[in-house]
Amino acid sequence: MINAVQPVQQNNNSVKTSIFYMNDFHAKLPNLERVYTASQMFDTFETSADKLKLSSGDDGLGEDPVLSRAVSKMLGMIGITKRQNGNHEFDVLPSAHAEIAKNAKYQELGAVNIHAKDTSPLKDIMVRSA
């Protein structure tokens, strides 16, 4: 008797991921409006993949916390999940930065070379990346 060989289905633990990445917008809100539109298109383009939306920082610019709050709100609207701080995120006072980060919809990542003092308002805000 001859039996046909049955295909063996392998357990494939792979994950399909789509990544949306932005950086260095320097508080140019009209540019962020365009990124918002691109983000909406990204969300409809690939519906079967896990999505990750990242910003590598320098989203803000200058010492105006009102502008930094607006940028943070726009990042939330875009759906950014994680943001690495760039140097311009530190243009505002640490207390303003901490207040903006506490209300953000995304997680702020620290860096290997950033060490917030125990007395800093940023101590509990940034997640160390290493």
Residue frames as qw, qx, qy, qz and C-alpha x, y, z in Angstrom:
[[0.000, 0.891, 0.455, 0.000, 0.00, 0.00, 0.00],
 [0.419, 0.202, 0.007, 0.885, 1.33, 3.44, -0.89],
 [0.157, -0.832, -0.448, 0.286, 0.30, 6.48, 1.15],
 [0.328, 0.781, 0.076, 0.527, 0.66, 10.00, -0.16],
 [0.470, -0.106, -0.370, 0.794, 3.08, 12.14, 1.76],
 [0.146, -0.891, -0.427, -0.053, 1.15, 14.75, 3.67],
 [0.291, 0.627, -0.193, 0.696, 2.69, 18.20, 3.90],
 [0.540, -0.461, -0.514, 0.481, 3.81, 18.99, 7.38],
 [0.014, -0.894, -0.128, -0.430, 2.79, 22.43, 8.52],
 [0.549, 0.039, -0.436, 0.712, 5.58, 24.00, 10.50],
 [0.300, -0.847, -0.385, 0.211, 4.81, 26.17, 13.46],
 [0.444, 0.428, 0.031, 0.786, 6.10, 29.51, 12.25],
 [0.359, -0.706, -0.426, 0.437, 6.40, 31.98, 15.10],
 [0.331, 0.146, 0.177, 0.915, 7.20, 34.90, 12.84],
 [0.032, 0.742, 0.459, -0.487, 5.51, 38.23, 13.31],
 [0.365, 0.555, 0.381, 0.643, 4.59, 40.66, 10.58],
 [0.274, -0.699, -0.278, 0.600, 5.33, 44.22, 11.65],
 [0.358, 0.721, 0.243, 0.542, 4.91, 47.56, 9.92],
 [0.472, -0.464, -0.229, 0.714, 6.94, 50.49, 11.25],
 [0.165, 0.895, 0.226, 0.347, 6.06, 54.15, 10.92],
 [0.649, -0.323, -0.130, 0.677, 9.04, 56.33, 11.77],
 [0.177, 0.911, 0.141, 0.346, 9.50, 60.07, 12.04],
 [0.643, -0.393, -0.151, 0.640, 12.19, 62.43, 13.27],
 [0.350, -0.203, 0.093, 0.910, 13.44, 66.02, 13.39],
 [0.104, 0.725, 0.588, 0.343, 10.25, 67.99, 12.84],
 [0.319, -0.019, -0.199, 0.926, 11.44, 70.86, 15.03],
 [0.107, 0.527, 0.558, -0.632, 7.90, 71.95, 15.99],
 [0.185, 0.153, -0.437, -0.867, 6.86, 72.74, 12.43],
 [0.500, 0.234, 0.670, -0.497, 3.19, 72.00, 12.97],
 [0.661, 0.509, -0.154, -0.530, 2.26, 72.21, 9.24],
 [0.356, 0.410, -0.832, -0.114, 4.75, 69.39, 8.63],
 [0.191, -0.025, 0.903, -0.385, 3.19, 67.39, 11.46],
 [0.643, 0.358, 0.247, -0.630, -0.21, 67.84, 9.82],
 [0.619, 0.477, -0.528, -0.333, 1.20, 66.12, 6.74],
 [0.130, 0.264, -0.935, 0.198, 2.65, 63.37, 8.93],
 [0.491, 0.124, 0.612, -0.607, -0.81, 62.93, 10.49],
 [0.740, 0.434, -0.103, -0.503, -2.26, 62.32, 7.01],
 [0.462, 0.451, -0.761, -0.061, 0.57, 59.88, 6.21],
 [0.167, -0.165, 0.869, -0.435, -0.09, 58.09, 9.51],
 [0.677, 0.248, 0.358, -0.593, -3.76, 57.66, 8.62],
 [0.709, 0.486, -0.402, -0.315, -2.77, 56.19, 5.25],
 [0.181, 0.397, -0.879, 0.191, -0.27, 53.89, 6.99],
 [0.435, -0.031, 0.717, -0.544, -3.05, 52.63, 9.27],
 [0.774, 0.374, 0.202, -0.470, -5.25, 51.67, 6.32],
 [0.445, 0.603, -0.612, -0.253, -2.47, 50.28, 4.11],
 [0.462, 0.164, -0.865, 0.107, -1.53, 47.18, 6.11],
 [0.633, -0.448, 0.070, -0.628, -4.21, 45.85, 8.39],
 [0.950, -0.141, -0.275, -0.049, -2.85, 42.37, 9.16],
 [0.622, 0.274, -0.444, 0.584, 0.49, 43.43, 10.64],
 [0.488, -0.686, -0.321, 0.434, 1.39, 44.60, 14.12],
 [0.301, 0.821, 0.063, 0.481, 2.15, 48.29, 13.94],
 [0.596, -0.477, -0.183, 0.620, 4.85, 50.27, 15.65],
 [0.233, 0.882, 0.142, 0.385, 4.97, 54.06, 15.41],
 [0.695, -0.383, -0.128, 0.595, 8.19, 55.70, 16.53],
 [0.189, 0.957, -0.046, 0.215, 9.77, 59.12, 16.78],
 [0.781, 0.021, -0.246, 0.574, 13.49, 59.56, 17.25],
 [0.376, -0.661, -0.268, 0.592, 13.05, 63.01, 18.75],
 [0.164, -0.192, 0.182, 0.950, 13.70, 66.61, 17.96],
 [0.040, 0.630, 0.733, 0.253, 9.96, 66.94, 17.53],
 [0.188, -0.924, -0.284, 0.174, 9.95, 70.14, 19.56],
 [0.538, 0.353, -0.021, 0.766, 12.06, 73.26, 19.36],
 [0.022, -0.569, 0.086, -0.817, 12.63, 76.12, 21.75],
 [0.112, 0.024, -0.725, 0.679, 11.71, 76.98, 25.30],
 [0.499, -0.109, -0.021, -0.859, 7.96, 77.51, 24.80],
 [0.240, 0.012, 0.941, -0.239, 6.10, 74.78, 26.72],
 [0.603, 0.452, 0.289, -0.591, 2.83, 75.67, 24.91],
 [0.552, 0.558, -0.497, -0.370, 4.41, 74.73, 21.60],
 [0.082, 0.297, -0.947, 0.091, 5.90, 71.57, 23.14],
 [0.464, 0.189, 0.715, -0.488, 2.44, 70.59, 24.45],
 [0.652, 0.535, -0.033, -0.536, 0.97, 71.11, 20.98],
 [0.397, 0.492, -0.752, -0.184, 3.66, 68.92, 19.42],
 [0.147, -0.126, 0.936, -0.295, 3.08, 66.24, 22.08],
 [0.594, 0.343, 0.462, -0.563, -0.65, 66.31, 21.43],
 [0.624, 0.564, -0.330, -0.429, -0.04, 65.94, 17.70],
 [0.176, 0.377, -0.910, 0.002, 2.27, 62.97, 18.31],
 [0.372, 0.096, 0.813, -0.437, -0.55, 61.39, 20.30],
 [0.648, 0.500, 0.145, -0.556, -3.00, 62.03, 17.47],
 [0.464, 0.545, -0.640, -0.278, -0.58, 60.42, 15.02],
 [0.966, -0.175, -0.070, -0.174, -0.40, 57.40, 17.31],
 [0.369, 0.585, -0.644, 0.327, 3.30, 57.50, 18.16],
 [0.863, -0.403, -0.297, -0.067, 3.87, 54.74, 20.73],
 [0.746, -0.432, -0.017, 0.507, 7.49, 55.42, 21.69],
 [0.310, 0.917, -0.066, 0.243, 9.65, 58.51, 21.43],
 [0.745, -0.125, -0.143, 0.640, 13.36, 58.80, 21.94],
 [0.131, -0.934, -0.111, 0.313, 14.25, 62.22, 23.26],
 [0.622, 0.512, 0.036, 0.591, 16.34, 64.42, 21.03],
 [0.395, -0.069, -0.286, 0.870, 18.30, 67.41, 22.26],
 [0.158, -0.316, -0.163, -0.921, 15.43, 69.83, 21.55],
 [0.597, -0.537, -0.563, -0.195, 13.09, 67.99, 23.91],
 [0.601, -0.431, -0.372, 0.560, 15.33, 69.43, 26.62],
 [0.174, 0.415, 0.095, 0.888, 14.93, 73.04, 25.47],
 [0.493, -0.665, -0.194, -0.526, 12.03, 73.43, 27.92],
 [0.276, -0.555, 0.610, -0.494, 12.57, 73.35, 31.67],
 [0.191, 0.073, -0.977, 0.066, 12.73, 69.84, 33.16],
 [0.279, 0.267, 0.687, -0.615, 9.52, 70.49, 35.12],
 [0.566, 0.456, -0.067, -0.684, 7.66, 71.44, 31.91],
 [0.400, 0.332, -0.807, -0.280, 9.16, 68.47, 30.07],
 [0.007, 0.031, 0.952, -0.304, 8.01, 66.13, 32.85],
 [0.427, 0.370, 0.453, -0.689, 4.49, 67.60, 32.89],
 [0.560, 0.456, -0.365, -0.587, 4.19, 67.25, 29.11],
 [0.312, 0.253, -0.911, -0.090, 5.53, 63.66, 29.23],
 [0.217, 0.101, 0.841, -0.485, 3.13, 62.63, 32.01],
 [0.547, 0.471, 0.325, -0.611, 0.18, 63.62, 29.84],
 [0.295, 0.458, -0.650, -0.529, 1.58, 62.09, 26.65],
 [0.921, 0.106, 0.095, -0.364, -0.01, 59.07, 24.97],
 [0.794, 0.428, -0.401, 0.161, 3.42, 57.71, 24.06],
 [0.812, -0.513, -0.013, 0.278, 6.25, 56.38, 26.19],
 [0.161, 0.921, -0.350, 0.060, 9.39, 58.49, 26.46],
 [0.943, 0.000, -0.134, 0.306, 12.57, 56.52, 26.09],
 [0.343, -0.859, 0.295, 0.240, 15.71, 57.64, 27.80],
 [0.691, 0.609, -0.381, 0.077, 19.07, 56.83, 26.39],
 [0.862, -0.112, -0.309, 0.387, 22.13, 55.05, 27.59],
 [0.450, 0.181, -0.203, 0.850, 23.85, 58.41, 28.14],
 [0.297, -0.574, -0.057, -0.761, 20.97, 60.17, 29.95],
 [0.470, -0.251, -0.748, 0.396, 20.94, 59.87, 33.71],
 [0.291, -0.718, -0.162, -0.611, 18.28, 61.85, 35.54],
 [0.079, 0.273, -0.682, 0.674, 19.15, 62.70, 39.13],
 [0.198, -0.390, -0.876, 0.204, 16.88, 61.36, 41.84],
 [0.012, 0.546, 0.386, -0.743, 15.64, 64.90, 42.44],
 [0.077, 0.141, -0.485, -0.860, 14.85, 65.56, 38.76],
 [0.636, 0.279, 0.312, -0.648, 11.20, 65.69, 37.63],
 [0.639, 0.449, -0.489, -0.388, 12.32, 63.59, 34.66],
 [0.189, -0.382, 0.890, -0.166, 13.49, 60.66, 36.81],
 [0.493, 0.174, 0.813, -0.255, 10.26, 58.66, 36.55],
 [0.570, 0.623, 0.040, -0.534, 9.30, 59.81, 33.05],
 [0.486, 0.607, -0.571, -0.263, 11.97, 58.34, 30.80],
 [0.972, -0.109, 0.205, -0.044, 12.37, 54.62, 30.36],
 [0.235, -0.668, 0.625, 0.330, 16.03, 53.68, 30.04],
 [0.800, 0.474, -0.223, -0.294, 16.85, 52.04, 26.74],
 [0.713, 0.308, -0.591, 0.217, 19.78, 50.05, 28.13]]
